[in-house]
Amino acid sequence: MDRVNMDALFTNQRNESDDYYTILGCDELSNKDQIQTEYRIRALQLHPDKNLDNPTAMEQFKKLQEAKEVLCDDVQRKAYNYWRNSHISVPWKTWQSINERSQP
């Protein structure tokens, strides 16, 4: 890991708006059906085709899709919950990347 990435480990702050549960409007106790339901509701609201005047619509929609994919996959969700409950300041994607590279 290079110096820039190491610095990021200690300088990043978590952003609640990037929390997958917050993005989907559910919590850790939500089951897959509840997550899918919340995803469908928000997907209809945030779809870029319905928000042509919103320049961030595509980014918001991608975050929504990513949140659903992670939280509906048992292995990824377990890792995400572990990361989330650790309260470390490393962003999820960075932590996930480091974790994957450290696996044999």
Backbone as a ProteinNet text record, in pm:
[ID]
protein_1_A
[PRIMARY]
MDRVNMDALFTNQRNESDDYYTILGCDELSNKDQIQTEYRIRALQLHPDKNLDNPTAMEQFKKLQEAKEVLCDDVQRKAYNYWRNSHISVPWKTWQSINERSQP
[TERTIARY]
85.2	0	89.2	59	144.2	110.2	192.8	180.3	44.8	-5.6	-134.1	-245.1	-247.9	-350.9	-335.9	-213.1	-192.8	-243.2	-216	-266.1	-418.6	-481.6	-627.5	-685.9	-612.3	-660.1	-680.3	-601.6	-605.1	-673.9	-703.9	-759.8	-905.6	-959	-1097.3	-1195.8	-1305.8	-1416.7	-1533.1	-1606.8	-1723.8	-1832.4	-1900.6	-2009.3	-2138.3	-2227.9	-2352.7	-2433.2	-2418.5	-2495	-2443	-2326.1	-2272	-2304.3	-2373.4	-2409.3	-2517.6	-2493.2	-2585.1	-2723.5	-2729.5	-2860.2	-2936.2	-2864.9	-2927	-2974.9	-2892.6	-2928.6	-3057.8	-3071.9	-3190.7	-3307	-3282	-3388.6	-3427.9	-3331	-3356.8	-3245.7	-3244	-3141.7	-3085.7	-2995.7	-2928.8	-3024.1	-3140	-3237.1	-3326.8	-3317.3	-3399.1	-3358.3	-3458.7	-3427.9	-3417.1	-3382.9	-3362.3	-3488	-3603.2	-3728.7	-3753.3	-3725.8	-3743.4	-3644.6	-3522.9	-3421.6	-3463.1	-3510.5	-3555.5	-3673.4	-3765.4	-3881	-3837.1	-3750.2	-3699.9	-3622.4	-3546.2	-3470.8	-3566.2	-3670.2	-3764.5	-3830.2	-3869.8	-3933.2	-3837.4	-3713.2	-3615.7	-3567.7	-3559.2	-3517	-3615.7	-3744.5	-3844.1	-3829.9	-3797.3	-3782.2	-3654.2	-3545.6	-3413.8	-3367.1	-3443.2	-3397.4	-3362.4	-3245.9	-3201.4	-3299.8	-3373.5	-3471.2	-3586.4	-3611.7	-3718.7	-3666.2	-3534.2	-3471.1	-3374.3	-3422.1	-3336.2	-3274.1	-3340.6	-3289.2	-3192.5	-3168.2	-3079.3	-2946.5	-2839.1	-2709.1	-2647.9	-2695	-2639.1	-2725.9	-2830.3	-2922.9	-2853.6	-2766.7	-2698.2	-2610.1	-2537.5	-2451.8	-2534.7	-2646.1	-2733.7	-2791.1	-2828.5	-2885.1	-2780.8	-2658	-2550	-2522.7	-2524.2	-2505.2	-2617.6	-2738.7	-2853.9	-2836.7	-2796.3	-2774.5	-2663.6	-2556	-2443.5	-2486	-2563.2	-2611.6	-2695.5	-2784.8	-2869.5	-2786.5	-2690.4	-2606.7	-2529.6	-2471.7	-2394.2	-2484.6	-2595.3	-2680.3	-2765.9	-2778.9	-2854.1	-2763.7	-2634.3	-2538.5	-2491.9	-2517.6	-2489.5	-2343.6	-2250.9	-2108.1	-2067.4	-2108.9	-2074.9	-2141.8	-2265.9	-2337.3	-2268.9	-2225.2	-2154.8	-2027.9	-1952.8	-1830.4	-1863.6	-1969	-2009.6	-2048.7	-2128	-2169.9	-2049.9	-1955.5	-1834.1	-1759.5	-1741.4	-1674.4	-1753.3	-1883.1	-1968.7	-1964.8	-1969.1	-1969.7	-1831.8	-1728.6	-1593	-1565.8	-1642	-1628.8	-1492.4	-1422.2	-1297.5	-1330.4	-1239.4	-1268.5	-1235.7	-1183.5	-1152.7	-1283.2	-1295.8	-1418	-1439.6	-1565.3	-1601.5	-1526	-1525	-1461.2	-1310.9	-1247.4	-1104.5	-1082.2	-1163.2	-1150.4	-1173.2	-1273.8	-1306.1	-1189.7	-1132	-1018.5	-898.4	-868.9	-756.9	-785.2	-907	-945.9	-933.3	-976.8	-967.8	-822.9	-738.6	-596.7	-522	-572.3	-501.8	-544.4	-645.2	-690.1	-592.8	-564.8	-472.4	-532.8
-118	0	123.5	218	335.7	438.6	540.5	643.5	713.4	743.4	811.8	726.7	597.6	510.2	495.4	488.7	479.4	604.7	721	846.1	846	791.1	787.6	704.5	605	522.4	601.8	707.1	783	917.9	963.1	1096.8	1098.2	987.8	984	984.9	1050.9	1051	978.6	903.5	836.3	938	913.6	999.3	918.5	960.6	886.4	871.8	966.4	956.8	844.2	787.8	674.6	540.9	543.4	420.6	348	221.8	146.4	132	115.5	105.1	237.2	347.7	479.5	503	466.6	484.1	410.1	289.4	208.1	234.1	306.1	335.6	216.1	134.1	17.5	6.6	-103.9	-120	-262	-291	-421.1	-536.4	-510.4	-615.9	-645.5	-563.8	-583.2	-710.8	-785.8	-905.9	-870.9	-970	-944.6	-892.5	-944.8	-898.5	-750.6	-710.6	-570.1	-482.1	-528.7	-452.6	-438.1	-547.5	-543.1	-445.8	-447.5	-357.7	-212.3	-181.9	-44.5	-3.6	-96.5	-67.8	-30.5	-109.5	-82.7	54.4	87.6	217.9	330.5	320.5	426.4	427	311.3	304.4	379.9	366.9	440.4	591.3	631.5	773.9	832.3	755.9	808.6	777.4	700.9	660.8	784.7	782.7	898.7	941.5	848.5	884.5	967.6	956.1	1033.3	1161.7	1180.3	1296.8	1362.8	1394	1450	1584	1656.6	1786.6	1776.7	1655.4	1636.1	1578	1657.3	1609.3	1498.1	1480.7	1375.9	1249.8	1247.3	1134.4	1002.5	1003.1	879.6	828.9	918.7	879.9	824.5	888.4	841.9	704.5	685.3	557.9	446.8	477.2	377.9	338.8	436.5	406.4	317.8	344.7	264.8	120.4	102.2	-32.3	-104.9	-33.7	-92.4	-135.1	-51.2	-83.6	-210.4	-220.8	-339.7	-464.5	-453.4	-569.2	-620.2	-529.2	-569.4	-627.1	-561.2	-604.1	-726.7	-760.3	-881.1	-1002.1	-982.4	-1092.9	-1123.5	-1245.6	-1279.8	-1258.2	-1296.6	-1283.7	-1136.7	-1060.8	-918.7	-842.9	-879.4	-810.3	-835.7	-958.3	-988.6	-905	-895.5	-814.5	-666.5	-620.2	-479.8	-447.6	-536.3	-513.6	-513.8	-601.6	-605.8	-472.7	-426.2	-297.6	-183.7	-183.1	-75.3	-67	-180.2	-183.2	-161.6	-166.7	-144.2	4.4	90.4	236.2	288.8	211.7	264.2	364.9	456.8	564.3	530.5	412.9	372.1	352.6	410.1	390.2	241.5	202.3	63.2	4.3	75.1	20.8	1.5	91.7	77.9	-41.1	-51	-162.6	-295	-300.1	-421.7	-461.3	-364.7	-390.6	-443.8	-382.2	-427.8	-568.4	-592.6	-723.4	-831.6	-801.2	-898.6	-930.6	-828.8	-850.1	-926.5	-922.2	-990.5	-1136.8	-1178.7	-1317.4	-1406.4	-1526.4	-1616.7	-1671
0	0	0	-87.5	-96.9	10.3	16.6	121	117.5	-2.5	-13.9	47	16.1	71.5	222.2	271.7	416.8	486.3	427.9	486.7	490.6	386.9	381.5	495.5	540.6	650.4	778.5	794.5	919.3	908.1	787.1	771.5	727.9	683.2	636.2	751.6	727.2	821.3	755	832.4	776.7	747.2	638.9	597.2	608.3	694	715.5	587.2	495.3	370.7	281.7	314	239.9	305.5	418.2	488.8	409.8	376.4	292.8	355.8	484.2	550.3	541	556.5	545	402.1	305.4	164.7	132.3	187.9	159.8	255	362.9	458.3	542.7	576.9	660.7	765.5	840.7	942.8	939.8	1031.5	1033.4	1058.5	1113.8	1140.6	1020	917	797.3	724.6	679.3	602.3	453.1	372.2	229.2	160.7	199.3	139.1	169.9	293.8	331.2	255.3	240.5	167.3	21.3	-39	-178.7	-195.3	-100.1	-106.8	-99.2	-2.8	10.6	-114.3	-168.8	-291.1	-405	-425	-534.8	-520.2	-398.5	-374	-409.4	-360.2	-384.8	-530	-591.9	-732.1	-821.2	-791.7	-869	-848.9	-725.5	-695.1	-752.4	-746.9	-781.4	-923.4	-997.8	-1131.1	-1213.6	-1278.5	-1356.6	-1465.1	-1523.6	-1626.5	-1571.1	-1441.7	-1378.3	-1314.9	-1318.3	-1256	-1353.2	-1469.7	-1574.1	-1534.9	-1447.1	-1404.3	-1286.3	-1236.5	-1122.3	-1170.3	-1165.4	-1215	-1128.9	-1006.4	-920.4	-917.6	-997.6	-996.2	-1029.1	-1127.9	-1166.3	-1052.6	-987.2	-875.1	-759.2	-728	-621.1	-654.2	-779.3	-821.6	-813.4	-852.1	-843.3	-698.3	-607.5	-464.9	-414.1	-458.2	-418.2	-465	-589.9	-643.6	-567.7	-540.8	-468	-327.4	-261.3	-126.7	-128.8	-226.3	-236.5	-263.6	-353.5	-387.3	-266	-189.1	-71.8	36.3	64.1	175.4	142.8	16.9	-20.1	-39.3	-28.2	-36.7	105	152.1	291.9	331.1	245.5	276.7	281	179.8	177.3	291.2	320.5	429.1	563	586.3	711.3	722.3	612.5	611.6	630.6	564.5	576.7	720.9	782.3	921.3	1015.7	990.9	1071.8	1060.4	936.5	913.1	978.5	958	1007.6	1160	1226.2	1371.9	1432.7	1351.1	1402.3	1426.6	1360.2	1373.4	1328.2	1245	1190.4	1081.7	1056.8	963.1	818.1	793.5	657.2	581	462.5	384.4	352.5	339.7	315.5	195.9	83.6	-36.8	-16.3	54.2	82.5	174.2	278.5	372.6	301.9	217.4	143.3	52.2	-14.4	-103	-25.4	87.3	171.3	220.7	263.6	315.8	207.8	86.9	-21.9	-58.4	-57.4	-91.6	16.5	138	248.3	262.1	184.5	189.1	110.8	162.6	90.3	-36.6
[MASK]
++++++++++++++++++++++++++++++++++++++++++++++++++++++++++++++++++++++++++++++++++++++++++++++++++++++++

